[in-house]
Structures are given as C-alpha cells and as structure tokens.
Amino acid sequence: MIIEKKKSLKEYTTFKIGGPARFFCIVTNKDELIEAINFSKKSKLPFFILGKGSNILVSDDGFPGIAIKMEMKGITYMEDGNTVKVTVASGEDWDTLVKETVEKGFYGLENLSYIPGTVGASPVQNIGAYGSEVKDMIETVHVLDVLKDEYLDLSNEVCKFSYRNSIFKKDPRRYVVLSVTFILNKKGKLNYEYKDLKEYFTYKKIKEPNLEQVRDAIIEIRKKKLPDLRDCGSAGSFFKNVIVSATKAKELTTKYPEMIVHPLNDKKVKIPVAWILDNLCGFRGVKKGNVGTYKNQALVIINLGNATSAEVIALAQKMVDGVYEKTGIEIEPEVEYVI
Ligand SMILES: Cc1cc2nc3c(=O)[nH]c(=O)nc-3n(C[C@H](O)[C@H](O)[C@H](O)COP(=O)(O)OP(=O)(O)OC[C@H]3O[C@@H](n4cnc5c(N)ncnc54)[C@H](O)[C@@H]3O)c2cc1C
C-alpha cells in the first residue's frame, strides 16, 4: 500500500472543495487498513475514513492527518426461505448494490435508490429517503474497533440508529466499517406512500407498481430535485430536517398556517427545513460568490465553480440565522466538516 503525501482531497469529494490531506492512502483489505491505522497511531496524527466524499465538506486548509479511502470490495448472498442475507464490503458503491438487489427481485433497499456514496458509509448517518431508512434492513455492521484493536460484529440494536444518526456518527474516530449485512425479502411489501411517489404513480396511472417501477420512479424524481454532480459540486441536503415538540409545531403553524409538518407521534413533529428555507427565508436558487443553493431545492448548497469551504460555511451560517430569525429553530448541518 502506498501512503501519499499532500494529496488534494477536492477530487475525492462530490462538493469538489477542500485542501490536501497531509497523508492519503487507499485500502482494499483488512491488512492495509491496519497498516494505515498503525501509521496514524505511530505518527500521532488523526485519521479520517473516506468513502466517496458525498457527505463531507473539507476545509480549505485540508486535513492534517491521514485520509484513508475505503475500497474494500465483495458481495455475498445467503438465501434462507423468504429472506436473503446480503453481506457487502464497505467500499462497494451504494446505488450499484441497490440496482443489483432490485434486479434480483429482493425487496428492502429500493426506496434508497440513487443515493451517492459507499456501503460502508450507509450506517454512519443511517441514510434515508422516501419514507425508508437503512436501519430497517441492517442486521449487523462488521467493524474494526480502533480503540480496542479488535474486529466486532455490531448488532442493529448496538448501533443505536436514529434519524441521520448512529454510534458511528456519535463516536466518529472509534469504528471503521468493514462490511454490512442487510436482510432483504423475496416477497416484500412496497412502500410508495411518500407524497412525491404517490403523486408520481397517480400521474402515471400505475395502481400497483412493482419493485423496478418504484426504483425507476425514485431515480426520476431525484434527478429533478437534485443537481447533477457532473454539472456542479454538492453534498446533497446540507441540513437535517428538524424534530420539534407538538407545542412548538402548533405555535409555528398558527404563525405560518401553510407550513408543512409531519407528526411522528403525539409529542414529536418533523418539519422539512427545505420548506422553511424556501418559503419563509427565500433561500432557493440564491447565489453568493462561488456558492449558491440549488434552483429546485433550497436545502442543497452548490459549488458554482472554484468555491471555497469558507464560502460554503458563510452561506450556511446565513441560512442558520435566517431560519432562527423566522422560527426560533436552530438547524444543524447534515454534512460533516472535515478539518
Ligand atoms: C446529490 C446527493 C444526494 C444525497 N441524498 C441523500 C439522501 O437522500 N439521503 C441520505 O441519507 N443522504 C444523502 N446524501 C448524503 C450521502 O450520499 C450519504 O451520507 C452517503 O452515505 C455518504 O457516503 P460516502 O461514501 O460518500 O461517505 P463520505 O462522505 O466519504 O463520509 C461520510 C461519513 O461517513 C464516514 N465513513 C465513510 N465510510 C466509512 C467506513 N467504511 N467506516 C466508518 N466511517 C465511514 C466518514 O468518515 C464520514 O464521517 C446525498 C448526497 C448527495 C451528494
């Protein structure tokens, strides 16, 4: 394995922003990973685990330690009656996995179609879209515990998944995900209750879509809503949606009767931040220097060409302040800032 010096990270992120990593390597197996971690320990430098860089913003000054890019590959299927256990190495491409499982007729991952990134990153923020979260299909996450220097098989419960969160996100330098075991179904039930999907199938006059039709619909909808990463840099939604108390939601809907809210239970209500940014703060399609927000989705900050991370952070701060001013809510970034 080659450990390179002063490697620009820009090309390894979808934002196409950021300075160099002091050291950089690509790992394709456990031995190389151990070598890279030992290098970090011996040189007393921090390490950063890199997938496809689709949920990070790298500082303009770069990363002062070793960036370890995960490229371990391999997929195994174990069928057992109606269920299928799929164990996938962390460096596999997420959407290629979703495509393959859909083509095989296995239910479970279809609503998570077309999300960029690697399989190893999928449990980190418990990726979710169109009414589905990856936690519902994860059986075990196989990791290297860097603190204890041992391999562990973490059950779903141990991972403490919640909305865009997990133990991997809470304790970022502790575990390296080696592979993930998903449980899929041969005779599953499709979920197309999400508003955009429902509208899509009503418009297309499809009453009972099949697995492939759900994937195709999601890809079509996502292509309209999100920027094409070949045209401009982005890390998808920059902020998480917010979950507030029912009392706070009532206060807001009294002030803004048209506000969209999704009650989760009697006490908690989810509010789409994109709606607030767009309708209350006028942040959709804005431009400021080399950065802006996408014309079809205010939650997505885009690199208009040669943007710096400082510019992104300045715009993000304006968005945080704007939402707070209108609603009293403090929004949090979904994208991780790598410094
Ligand atoms: C256009 C666009 C649309 C998106 N849509 C969605 C969406 O609908 N839903 C959603 O949830 N996300 C979405 N995202 C965010 C992103 O795709 C996911 O978070 C994805 O899982 C990140 O994968 P990655 O390999 O690029 O991770 P990276 O960005 O490289 O890393 C993200 C984090 O995971 C850690 N990590 C990566 N691999 C490992 C590993 N093997 N072990 C331990 N830690 C690891 C990193 O250290 C970092 O903390 C979108 C992003 C873009 C650009």
PDBQT file of the ligand as one rigid body, heavy atoms in Angstrom, charges set to zero:
ROOT
HETATM    1  C1  LIG A 401     -26.719  14.623  -4.513  1.00  0.00    +0.000 C 
HETATM    2  C2  LIG A 401     -26.719  13.978  -3.138  1.00  0.00    +0.000 A 
HETATM    3  C3  LIG A 401     -27.894  13.422  -2.648  1.00  0.00    +0.000 A 
HETATM    4  C4  LIG A 401     -27.915  12.806  -1.383  1.00  0.00    +0.000 A 
HETATM    5  N1  LIG A 401     -29.079  12.263  -0.928  1.00  0.00    +0.000 NA
HETATM    6  C5  LIG A 401     -29.119  11.666   0.282  1.00  0.00    +0.000 A 
HETATM    7  C6  LIG A 401     -30.332  11.096   0.773  1.00  0.00    +0.000 A 
HETATM    8  O1  LIG A 401     -31.358  11.085   0.103  1.00  0.00    +0.000 OA
HETATM    9  N2  LIG A 401     -30.315  10.527   1.999  1.00  0.00    +0.000 N 
HETATM   10  C7  LIG A 401     -29.188  10.472   2.766  1.00  0.00    +0.000 A 
HETATM   11  O2  LIG A 401     -29.247   9.932   3.888  1.00  0.00    +0.000 OA
HETATM   12  N3  LIG A 401     -28.022  11.008   2.334  1.00  0.00    +0.000 NA
HETATM   13  C8  LIG A 401     -27.959  11.595   1.118  1.00  0.00    +0.000 A 
HETATM   14  N4  LIG A 401     -26.787  12.161   0.667  1.00  0.00    +0.000 N 
HETATM   15  C9  LIG A 401     -25.592  12.103   1.516  1.00  0.00    +0.000 C 
HETATM   16  C10 LIG A 401     -24.621  10.933   1.172  1.00  0.00    +0.000 C 
HETATM   17  O3  LIG A 401     -24.928  10.404  -0.083  1.00  0.00    +0.000 OA
HETATM   18  C11 LIG A 401     -24.684   9.816   2.225  1.00  0.00    +0.000 C 
HETATM   19  O4  LIG A 401     -24.453  10.325   3.510  1.00  0.00    +0.000 OA
HETATM   20  C12 LIG A 401     -23.681   8.703   1.925  1.00  0.00    +0.000 C 
HETATM   21  O5  LIG A 401     -23.936   7.605   2.769  1.00  0.00    +0.000 OA
HETATM   22  C13 LIG A 401     -22.227   9.144   2.104  1.00  0.00    +0.000 C 
HETATM   23  O6  LIG A 401     -21.405   8.112   1.591  1.00  0.00    +0.000 OA
HETATM   24  P1  LIG A 401     -19.888   8.378   1.253  1.00  0.00    +0.000 P 
HETATM   25  O7  LIG A 401     -19.261   7.077   0.938  1.00  0.00    +0.000 OA
HETATM   26  O8  LIG A 401     -19.771   9.414   0.224  1.00  0.00    +0.000 OA
HETATM   27  O9  LIG A 401     -19.337   8.906   2.661  1.00  0.00    +0.000 OA
HETATM   28  P2  LIG A 401     -18.302  10.102   2.922  1.00  0.00    +0.000 P 
HETATM   29  O10 LIG A 401     -18.925  11.403   2.553  1.00  0.00    +0.000 OA
HETATM   30  O11 LIG A 401     -16.980   9.784   2.336  1.00  0.00    +0.000 OA
HETATM   31  O12 LIG A 401     -18.194  10.017   4.519  1.00  0.00    +0.000 OA
HETATM   32  C14 LIG A 401     -19.327  10.384   5.301  1.00  0.00    +0.000 C 
HETATM   33  C15 LIG A 401     -19.046   9.994   6.761  1.00  0.00    +0.000 C 
HETATM   34  O13 LIG A 401     -19.015   8.571   6.882  1.00  0.00    +0.000 OA
HETATM   35  C16 LIG A 401     -17.744   8.155   7.396  1.00  0.00    +0.000 C 
HETATM   36  N5  LIG A 401     -17.398   6.896   6.730  1.00  0.00    +0.000 N 
HETATM   37  C17 LIG A 401     -17.385   6.641   5.401  1.00  0.00    +0.000 A 
HETATM   38  N6  LIG A 401     -17.068   5.357   5.182  1.00  0.00    +0.000 NA
HETATM   39  C18 LIG A 401     -16.860   4.792   6.403  1.00  0.00    +0.000 A 
HETATM   40  C19 LIG A 401     -16.478   3.498   6.851  1.00  0.00    +0.000 A 
HETATM   41  N7  LIG A 401     -16.241   2.489   5.995  1.00  0.00    +0.000 N 
HETATM   42  N8  LIG A 401     -16.333   3.296   8.188  1.00  0.00    +0.000 NA
HETATM   43  C20 LIG A 401     -16.557   4.303   9.076  1.00  0.00    +0.000 A 
HETATM   44  N9  LIG A 401     -16.930   5.541   8.715  1.00  0.00    +0.000 NA
HETATM   45  C21 LIG A 401     -17.069   5.777   7.399  1.00  0.00    +0.000 A 
HETATM   46  C22 LIG A 401     -16.783   9.289   7.073  1.00  0.00    +0.000 C 
HETATM   47  O14 LIG A 401     -15.668   9.280   7.950  1.00  0.00    +0.000 OA
HETATM   48  C23 LIG A 401     -17.696  10.478   7.275  1.00  0.00    +0.000 C 
HETATM   49  O15 LIG A 401     -17.812  10.729   8.654  1.00  0.00    +0.000 OA
HETATM   50  C24 LIG A 401     -26.734  12.767  -0.600  1.00  0.00    +0.000 A 
HETATM   51  C25 LIG A 401     -25.544  13.325  -1.109  1.00  0.00    +0.000 A 
HETATM   52  C26 LIG A 401     -25.530  13.931  -2.371  1.00  0.00    +0.000 A 
HETATM   53  C27 LIG A 401     -24.254  14.493  -2.906  1.00  0.00    +0.000 C 
ENDROOT
TORSDOF 0
